[in-house]
């Protein structure tokens, strides 16, 4: 049986935590900060864990992580 390939885009964007949850960077922080409130910019720092339905999809893309 051949090995499964990891999706290159997924391995750059997502990481698994020790408990198996999927960690991703916050959305909406790439450009256009001038139109966002300071509160919104502050709250989007760092990373967040994905919800269960999204995590299920991402885990298929990174089979050995």
N, C-alpha and C positions, 0 to 999 in steps of 0.2 A: 504494500500500500504506500503510495507516495505521500510525502509530507505536504501539509496545507501551507499555502503562502499567506503571509500577513499582508493586509492592505497597507500600502505605504503611507497613505494619507492618515489612516487611523493610528499608526504607531507614532506619528509626529504630533498628534493632537490629544491622545488619551493615554492615561496610565491607570493601572489597577492598584487599589489600596491593599493592605494586608488582609483585610476582611473580604476582599473580592468586589468591592464597589468600584465603579468607574469614575475617575477624577478627570475633569476637563477645565480648561480656562473659561472665564466668564465671557459671555457673548456681548457684542455691542461695544467693544473697546478698541477697534482697529483704527477708526477715523471718525471725524465729526464730533470731537469732544466739546467744541464751542457751543453746540446746541443742546448738550446735556446738562442737567443740573449738577452742582458740586456734590450733592448727596448721592446722586446716581453713579457718578464717577467713583466716589469713595466706596460705595457698596459693591462695585464690580471689580475690586482689587482681588488678586489671588485666584484661587481655583474653587470649584464647586463640585459636588457629586451629582451625577445624573440620576434622573428618576428611573424606576425599575424597567419601564417599557423601553426607554431609550438605551439603557445599559444592556438590555438583552440583545439589541441589534448590534451594538458596538462590540460585544464579546464575541460575536461571530467573526468579526473582522480581525481580531487579535487572538487566535486560537491558543497560542502557547504562552501568552503573558500571564 
